[in-house]
């Protein structure tokens, strides 16, 4: 007889998310999910239909996590220093998870068969870039952004640099990855 689910959906997602984050949907087996959650396949499927359903829910959970990281960036007084802090906090979480990438970026780039997961991942990356754009637009209006620099393109540059820095942390070290973010941010400022 299968074991009944004793975890809430949120608890299951909190245990499954690191697996999907580190390995992607194709790298995660049902055995891995059973081991991480302590639940049998049927208990998992009773709540999430199948592995793909659990993955979609995990990508949505990742969006919630990202939204909590974005709270400070959405404050009316948020500035460029808060973007740098966002990257530092994101890297701290990635280290705790054991991943050197953004799950949303990885899922969006994968363009697999799951349109829902892909859409959620793309929405997550847009939310980050939109928050950066708002801050950079305010910085431009205050004269704190290099003249002529488009805030949207600068936001995309920062987002790209942050994802690249995460990969650099995997291949070199955390200090160099942080230095990359600092360097990119410094290049956005007006010339002295």
Steps between C-alpha positions, in 0.01 A plus 500: 500500500644843405605741771254789541631851437588662830652812353322805369547595137727785609716263706530264205599788272757624750662156491470445124605848387872454577506182291343667199718807552820296499410239239211631286193296426686243291767444765254429780361150539192395690731308734679828577168671571390214724828521689481877545138504611468166676186438298419228253432564133123473540493750786699745288282441197182535706599861564685588178372252235850404381864608504430776246220634719732505799763678289247766389403556863869522598563764231202695637645461850830636369307802370367558853854482635617749238209730583609502864853596388350778287304662784786735588556585133136601465523756780474861383841583646682197354823580324780337308661379824183296559555324165848402615350376828240302300782313324678432827184364661422291191852349503461418870184304422662333200790389721257360757317309225825383345433661163695747291215617284161663496224241467285744303779576253580130464133408447438787258808408296401132493180573304377150575155369427345653812360837392373574851842456665667692218248784533541520876879501464488777239264703720745463788794624295290793373400592855865524602597702193194725545595574861854583387361724224289704742801561724724587207239734354491688831880500506507648147255773602723582799813511283643187659500294179740549210340755263337343197489154654161339453375381843334191347820392327699571815253283695546220247877539529483474880274194485734335249806589706336356812434170327849496355649579840315203648662277238837663570459415869470135397815506290718738698395652831236708671726804541558530127130457431415782743773716345338457158171639628680792665687572176186495285318728745796740503487519119139620517592811695573831327866574434655701786 
